[in-house]
Amino acid sequence: MSWYKRMVTFLQEVVAELKRTTWPRPTEVRGTTTVVIIAVFIFALFLWLVDLGLGTVYRETIKLFR
């Protein structure tokens, strides 16, 4: 089979697969996007607080041994 026929077959299969795909509605996309953005901010805040706490512990430990 030539590369041209394989390419045509591949593209036909892609089109057929895309027709079977169920796409989310815009309201679903907005909802999940909002959840992801909120989760990112919560994790960022958590990691910032952990970093702040560990930095403080590290500085205090260094002061102890000086």
C-alpha positions in Angstrom: 0.0 0.0 0.0 1.5 3.4 -1.0 1.9 6.2 1.5 -0.8 8.2 -0.3 -3.4 5.4 0.2 -2.4 5.0 3.9 -2.7 8.7 4.4 -6.2 8.8 2.9 -7.2 5.8 5.0 -5.8 7.5 8.1 -7.7 10.7 7.5 -10.9 8.8 6.8 -10.6 7.0 10.1 -9.9 10.3 11.9 -13.0 11.9 10.4 -15.1 8.8 11.4 -13.7 8.9 15.0 -14.4 12.6 15.3 -18.1 12.0 14.3 -18.4 9.5 17.2 -16.9 11.8 19.7 -19.3 13.6 22.2 -18.2 17.1 22.7 -18.8 18.9 26.0 -21.3 21.8 26.0 -19.9 25.3 26.6 -21.5 25.4 30.1 -19.6 22.2 31.0 -16.4 23.6 29.7 -16.8 26.8 31.8 -17.7 24.8 34.9 -14.7 22.5 34.7 -12.4 25.4 33.8 -13.6 27.3 36.9 -12.9 24.2 39.1 -9.4 23.9 37.7 -8.6 27.6 38.2 -9.9 27.5 41.8 -7.9 24.3 42.5 -4.7 25.8 41.1 -5.1 28.8 43.4 -5.8 26.6 46.4 -2.7 24.5 45.7 -0.6 27.6 45.1 -1.7 29.0 48.4 -1.0 25.7 50.2 2.4 25.4 48.7 3.3 29.0 49.5 2.3 28.5 53.1 4.3 25.2 53.3 7.3 27.0 51.8 6.9 29.9 54.2 6.8 27.5 57.2 9.7 25.4 56.1 11.8 28.5 55.4 11.1 29.7 58.9 12.0 26.4 60.4 15.2 26.3 58.3 16.2 29.8 59.4 15.5 29.1 63.0 17.5 25.9 62.9 20.5 27.7 61.3 20.3 30.3 64.1 20.4 27.6 66.7 23.7 26.2 65.5 25.6 29.5 65.1 
